[in-house]
Amino acid sequence: MKIQNKLFLVFFGFSLLLVTMLVLLMQWSIGKGMISYVNTKEVEALKPVTALLANEYNKENNWLSMQGENGKFIRLIKEQLKGSEFSPKRRMPPPERRSMKWNTNDRKQSDRPEGRGHRAPPHQPEIESFYALLDINGNTVVGRYLDDQEYTQTKIETKGEIIGYLAISKRNQLTKGYEIDFIEKQQNYLWIIALIAMILVTLVTLPLARHLVGPIKLISRSMHQLTQGDYKQSVQLKRQDELGQMARDYNELALTLAENDSARKRWLANISHELRTPVAILRGELEAMLDNIRPLTKDNIASAHDEVKHLQRLIDDLNLLTSADIGGMRYRKQQENLAQILSSEEDKYRSYLASSGIKLNLNIPHQDVDVYVDKTRLYQLFENIINNCIKYSSSTQLNISLSVEQINNTPSVILTFADNGIGVEDVHLEHLFEHLYRVDASRNRKTGGAGLGLSICRLIVNAHQGEITAEHSPTGGLSIIVKLPLSLT
């Protein structure tokens, strides 16, 4: 089942259950409230009877005048309720209660129905509600007080004293009257309201399910295209929720995969080019000597040997990069003074650069700049950067400066190699440290190496938890900036 259908069924089913429970609860509450209201109203209607009963008590200061006078007691009740919705309705008693008859032996002749000269039949119907007069101790004086009935007791007072109670049976359900009509109408209205609510839930749930599932479908389709190697897919969702964040992350993933795929293809193309060139030259020279086109002399063999060395250096560099990628490069780090390391190598670097017509300017602070590094790898880092300057910059001077700065509240060492050469365009700056990347698209072998020097530099700096970047130099050329964490002792 699709997610959209699942969401709709979950929302709709939960709403249906909730609305049904609310309707049933409201119906029960209305019924209970109406029964309580009717019982209270009946008690209020019979309050005047308590005054009449108090007068009867005052005649002899006891309830002897009311004992056995069931007819008289009932007549007081009936006269008070006459014309109201509580007027006693006659009904045949259930079989188990037919033995509980009113005591009619003491009933006066006037209490019998008119036109009849005989007593009421044995199965005289009884009234719907039950009433009783209780003395101060709760004993029944007259009326019906059944154990299986729940009663409301109204105090009967005279001269500020309680002399008894008028007990009125509570109704547990409504059978007739406008209250039943009211409840039935309310129940019908509630079900109509529930139906309208479910229609509204449907109208809201369907668009909501589409709203939630639509972006997921779009991302899913794009993800499928991504698995097929189409990295140019992008999801445009103008949302500020988690789905919008997912779409943005997907676009970043697609862009990263596209860049990695492009770098992989460029890496393979560059490797094949770098390997093919020395192999082709070597093969040509050997075939020329075998075919006696070129004489088998020591100079010709030396030329072939140079190509073999060039090929060996390329293979060594590739092996070094691969080893670094899988964590194979070993580092023996210890506390070193970076300023002292640069000072100790100043003469060597100055002579090396001077042979290429480049002047070295070294700006090193007199204070100790302690770093936790592998000194041998640092020498390799510096030599690669300087070789890059000699081979590609066409500069006349190289400025090396060392400083300590706070970067993100962390003290760091900033080592800058800035030349005044031809520099590079902005498009090349972020790619200079990629494997086999060269600004010279023709990959002219006269310019030197295979473009692995700066890649090795990045691996060395990363292994020291540092960062290496390339920027335009203030003197017009290229600046290689190395940031290393300062060692706190």
CORSULQUI-V407490 format. One record per residue. N is the residue number from 1. RES is the residue in one small letter. OMEGA is omega as a letter, one per 30 degrees, with the letter a starting at -180 (* if undefined). NEAR is the number of other C-alpha atoms within 8 Angstrom. D_FIRST is the distance of its C-alpha to the first C-alpha in Angstrom with 1 decimal. Layout:
BEGIN
N/RES/OMEGA/NEAR/D_FIRST
N/RES/OMEGA/NEAR/D_FIRST
END
This chain:
BEGIN
1/m/a/4/0.0
2/k/a/5/3.8
3/i/a/7/6.6
4/q/l/9/8.4
5/n/l/9/6.7
6/k/l/9/6.7
7/l/l/9/10.2
8/f/a/11/11.2
9/l/l/8/10.6
10/v/a/8/12.4
11/f/a/9/15.1
12/f/a/12/15.7
13/g/l/8/15.7
14/f/l/8/18.1
15/s/l/10/20.2
16/l/l/9/20.5
17/l/a/8/21.7
18/l/a/8/24.0
19/v/l/11/25.5
20/t/l/9/26.1
21/m/l/8/27.8
22/l/l/8/29.9
23/v/l/11/31.0
24/l/l/8/32.0
25/l/l/8/33.8
26/m/l/8/35.6
27/q/l/12/36.7
28/w/a/8/38.0
29/s/l/8/39.7
30/i/l/9/41.3
31/g/l/9/42.6
32/k/l/8/44.1
33/g/l/8/45.6
34/m/l/9/47.1
35/i/l/12/48.6
36/s/l/8/50.1
37/y/a/8/51.4
38/v/l/8/53.0
39/n/l/10/54.6
40/t/l/8/56.0
41/k/l/8/57.3
42/e/l/9/59.0
43/v/l/11/60.7
44/e/a/7/61.9
45/a/a/9/63.3
46/l/l/11/65.3
47/k/l/9/66.8
48/p/l/8/70.1
49/v/a/10/70.5
50/t/l/13/71.0
51/a/l/10/74.1
52/l/l/8/75.5
53/l/l/9/74.9
54/a/l/12/76.7
55/n/l/8/79.7
56/e/l/11/79.8
57/y/a/11/79.8
58/n/a/8/82.6
59/k/a/7/84.9
60/e/l/9/85.6
61/n/l/6/83.6
62/n/a/8/81.3
63/w/a/11/78.9
64/l/a/6/81.5
65/s/a/9/81.6
66/m/a/12/77.9
67/q/a/9/77.7
68/g/a/8/77.2
69/e/a/11/76.9
70/n/a/15/73.4
71/g/l/11/74.3
72/k/a/9/75.7
73/f/a/11/72.7
74/i/l/9/70.3
75/r/l/8/72.4
76/l/l/9/72.1
77/i/a/10/68.4
78/k/a/10/68.2
79/e/a/7/70.6
80/q/a/10/68.7
81/l/a/13/65.3
82/k/l/8/66.9
83/g/l/5/65.1
84/s/l/6/62.1
85/e/l/6/58.6
86/f/l/7/59.7
87/s/a/9/62.5
88/p/l/9/62.3
89/k/a/6/60.6
90/r/l/8/62.0
91/r/l/8/59.8
92/m/a/8/60.5
93/p/l/9/59.9
94/p/a/6/57.5
95/p/a/5/59.4
96/e/a/6/59.3
97/r/a/7/60.9
98/r/l/9/63.5
99/s/a/5/66.2
100/m/a/5/65.8
101/k/l/7/68.0
102/w/l/8/69.9
103/n/a/8/73.5
104/t/a/7/75.4
105/n/a/4/78.8
106/d/a/9/79.9
107/r/l/12/78.5
108/k/a/7/81.2
109/q/a/5/82.1
110/s/a/5/80.9
111/d/l/7/77.4
112/r/l/10/77.1
113/p/a/6/75.8
114/e/l/4/78.5
115/g/a/4/80.2
116/r/a/7/79.5
117/g/l/4/82.3
118/h/a/4/80.2
119/r/a/6/77.8
120/a/l/6/74.0
121/p/a/5/72.5
122/p/a/4/71.2
123/h/l/6/67.5
124/q/l/8/67.9
125/p/l/8/64.5
126/e/a/10/63.7
127/i/a/9/62.2
128/e/l/8/58.5
129/s/a/9/59.2
130/f/a/10/61.6
131/y/l/11/64.3
132/a/l/13/66.8
133/l/a/12/69.7
134/l/l/14/69.8
135/d/a/12/72.7
136/i/a/9/72.6
137/n/l/6/71.7
138/g/l/8/68.8
139/n/a/7/70.6
140/t/l/11/70.2
141/v/a/12/73.2
142/v/l/13/72.0
143/g/a/13/68.8
144/r/l/9/65.7
145/y/a/10/64.0
146/l/a/5/61.5
147/d/a/5/59.9
148/d/l/4/56.4
149/q/l/8/56.5
150/e/a/7/55.8
151/y/l/8/58.5
152/t/a/9/59.2
153/q/l/8/62.7
154/t/a/10/64.8
155/k/l/10/68.0
156/i/a/13/71.3
157/e/l/12/73.9
158/t/a/8/77.6
159/k/l/4/79.8
160/g/a/5/76.8
161/e/l/6/76.3
162/i/a/9/73.5
163/i/l/11/75.0
164/g/a/13/71.9
165/y/l/13/68.4
166/l/a/13/66.9
167/a/a/13/63.9
168/i/a/12/61.2
169/s/l/11/58.3
170/k/l/10/54.9
171/r/l/8/52.5
172/n/l/5/49.1
173/q/l/5/47.7
174/l/a/9/48.7
175/t/a/5/49.7
176/k/l/6/51.5
177/g/a/8/52.4
178/y/l/6/50.9
179/e/l/9/48.8
180/i/l/10/46.7
181/d/l/8/46.3
182/f/a/8/45.3
183/i/l/11/42.7
184/e/l/8/41.2
185/k/l/8/41.1
186/q/l/9/39.5
187/q/l/9/36.8
188/n/l/8/36.1
189/y/a/8/36.0
190/l/l/10/33.6
191/w/l/9/31.1
192/i/l/8/31.6
193/i/l/8/31.1
194/a/l/11/27.9
195/l/l/8/26.6
196/i/l/8/27.6
197/a/l/9/26.0
198/m/l/12/22.6
199/i/l/8/23.0
200/l/l/8/23.8
201/v/l/10/20.9
202/t/a/9/18.6
203/l/a/8/20.7
204/v/a/8/20.5
205/t/a/11/16.9
206/l/l/9/15.4
207/p/l/8/17.8
208/l/l/8/17.4
209/a/l/12/13.6
210/r/a/9/14.6
211/h/a/8/17.6
212/l/a/8/15.8
213/v/a/10/13.0
214/g/l/8/15.5
215/p/l/10/17.7
216/i/l/9/15.0
217/k/a/8/14.0
218/l/l/9/17.7
219/i/l/11/18.6
220/s/l/8/15.9
221/r/l/8/17.5
222/s/l/11/20.9
223/m/l/8/20.3
224/h/l/8/19.4
225/q/l/11/22.7
226/l/l/11/24.4
227/t/l/7/23.6
228/q/l/6/25.2
229/g/l/6/28.4
230/d/a/8/28.2
231/y/a/10/29.4
232/k/l/7/30.3
233/q/l/10/26.9
234/s/a/8/27.0
235/v/a/11/24.6
236/q/l/5/26.5
237/l/l/7/25.1
238/k/a/5/27.7
239/r/a/7/26.3
240/q/a/7/28.0
241/d/a/6/25.2
242/e/l/6/23.4
243/l/l/10/21.2
244/g/l/11/24.6
245/q/l/10/26.1
246/m/l/8/23.2
247/a/l/12/23.9
248/r/l/9/27.6
249/d/l/8/27.2
250/y/l/11/25.2
251/n/l/11/28.1
252/e/l/8/30.6
253/l/a/8/28.8
254/a/l/13/28.8
255/l/l/10/32.5
256/t/l/8/33.5
257/l/l/9/32.0
258/a/l/10/33.7
259/e/l/8/37.0
260/n/l/8/36.7
261/d/l/8/36.0
262/s/l/8/39.0
263/a/l/8/41.1
264/r/l/8/40.2
265/k/l/8/41.2
266/r/l/8/44.3
267/w/l/10/45.1
268/l/l/8/45.0
269/a/a/8/47.1
270/n/l/10/49.6
271/i/a/9/49.9
272/s/l/8/50.5
273/h/a/8/53.0
274/e/l/10/54.8
275/l/a/10/55.1
276/r/a/8/56.0
277/t/l/8/58.9
278/p/l/12/61.1
279/v/l/10/60.3
280/a/l/8/61.3
281/i/a/10/64.5
282/l/l/11/65.3
283/r/a/8/64.8
284/g/a/8/66.9
285/e/l/11/69.8
286/l/l/9/69.8
287/e/l/8/69.7
288/a/l/10/72.5
289/m/l/11/74.6
290/l/l/7/73.8
291/d/l/7/74.8
292/n/l/8/77.9
293/i/l/7/76.9
294/r/a/9/77.2
295/p/l/7/79.7
296/l/a/8/78.7
297/t/l/6/80.1
298/k/l/6/79.3
299/d/l/6/78.2
300/n/l/11/75.7
301/i/l/9/74.3
302/a/l/8/74.1
303/s/l/8/72.0
304/a/l/12/69.6
305/h/l/8/69.6
306/d/l/8/68.6
307/e/l/12/65.5
308/v/l/10/64.7
309/k/l/8/65.0
310/h/l/9/62.9
311/l/l/11/60.2
312/q/l/8/60.6
313/r/l/8/60.2
314/l/l/11/57.0
315/i/l/8/55.6
316/d/l/8/56.8
317/d/l/9/55.1
318/l/l/9/51.8
319/n/l/8/52.1
320/l/l/10/52.8
321/l/l/11/49.7
322/t/l/8/47.5
323/s/l/10/49.1
324/a/a/10/48.6
325/d/a/7/44.9
326/i/l/6/44.4
327/g/a/7/46.7
328/g/l/7/49.7
329/m/a/7/52.3
330/r/a/5/54.5
331/y/l/6/56.0
332/r/a/6/59.0
333/k/l/8/58.9
334/q/a/7/61.7
335/q/l/9/63.2
336/e/l/10/64.9
337/n/a/10/66.9
338/l/l/10/65.2
339/a/l/13/68.3
340/q/l/8/70.6
341/i/a/9/68.4
342/l/l/8/68.6
343/s/a/8/72.4
344/s/a/7/73.0
345/e/a/8/71.4
346/e/a/9/72.9
347/d/a/7/75.9
348/k/a/7/73.8
349/y/a/9/71.2
350/r/l/10/74.1
351/s/a/8/75.9
352/y/l/8/72.8
353/l/a/13/71.9
354/a/l/10/75.6
355/s/l/7/75.7
356/s/l/7/73.1
357/g/a/7/74.9
358/i/l/12/72.6
359/k/a/10/74.1
360/l/l/12/72.4
361/n/a/8/72.3
362/l/l/8/71.2
363/n/a/8/70.6
364/i/l/9/70.1
365/p/a/8/70.6
366/h/a/5/73.4
367/q/l/5/71.1
368/d/l/9/69.2
369/v/a/10/65.6
370/d/l/11/64.0
371/v/l/12/60.7
372/y/a/11/59.0
373/v/l/11/58.9
374/d/a/10/59.7
375/k/a/8/63.0
376/t/l/6/62.7
377/r/l/9/59.3
378/l/l/10/60.7
379/y/l/8/63.5
380/q/l/9/61.1
381/l/a/11/59.1
382/f/a/8/62.3
383/e/l/8/63.6
384/n/l/11/60.4
385/i/l/13/60.5
386/i/l/9/64.2
387/n/l/8/63.8
388/n/l/11/61.1
389/c/a/11/63.5
390/i/a/12/66.3
391/k/a/9/64.3
392/y/a/7/62.3
393/s/a/14/63.7
394/s/a/9/67.2
395/s/l/13/68.3
396/t/l/10/71.8
397/q/l/10/70.9
398/l/l/13/68.2
399/n/l/12/67.9
400/i/a/12/66.5
401/s/a/10/66.1
402/l/l/12/64.9
403/s/l/9/63.9
404/v/a/10/62.1
405/e/l/8/59.6
406/q/l/8/57.1
407/i/a/7/53.5
408/n/l/4/50.9
409/n/l/5/53.5
410/t/l/7/54.0
411/p/a/10/57.3
412/s/l/12/56.9
413/v/l/13/59.3
414/i/l/12/59.2
415/l/a/11/60.8
416/t/l/12/61.2
417/f/a/12/62.5
418/a/l/14/63.4
419/d/l/17/65.3
420/n/a/15/66.8
421/g/a/11/65.7
422/i/l/10/63.7
423/g/l/11/60.4
424/v/l/10/57.0
425/e/a/6/54.8
426/d/a/6/52.0
427/v/a/6/49.3
428/h/a/9/50.6
429/l/a/10/51.0
430/e/a/9/47.5
431/h/a/8/47.5
432/l/a/12/51.0
433/f/l/10/49.7
434/e/a/9/47.2
435/h/l/8/48.2
436/l/l/11/50.6
437/y/l/11/50.3
438/r/l/9/53.5
439/v/l/7/54.5
440/d/a/6/56.6
441/a/a/5/54.1
442/s/l/4/56.7
443/r/a/6/56.8
444/n/a/7/60.6
445/r/l/6/62.0
446/k/a/4/65.1
447/t/l/7/63.3
448/g/a/7/62.7
449/g/a/7/59.8
450/a/a/9/56.2
451/g/l/10/54.6
452/l/a/13/53.7
453/g/a/11/56.1
454/l/l/13/54.1
455/s/l/14/51.0
456/i/l/11/52.9
457/c/a/13/54.2
458/r/l/11/50.7
459/l/l/10/49.9
460/i/a/11/53.1
461/v/l/13/52.6
462/n/l/9/49.0
463/a/l/7/50.3
464/h/a/9/52.6
465/q/l/8/49.9
466/g/a/11/51.3
467/e/l/10/50.4
468/i/a/10/52.0
469/t/l/8/51.8
470/a/l/11/53.7
471/e/l/9/55.3
472/h/a/10/58.0
473/s/l/12/61.4
474/p/l/6/63.8
475/t/l/7/66.4
476/g/a/11/64.4
477/g/a/16/62.8
478/l/l/16/59.9
479/s/l/12/59.3
480/i/a/12/57.5
481/i/l/12/56.7
482/v/l/12/56.1
483/k/l/11/55.0
484/l/l/13/55.5
485/p/l/11/55.2
486/l/l/12/58.6
487/s/a/8/59.5
488/l/a/4/60.6
489/t/*/2/63.4
END
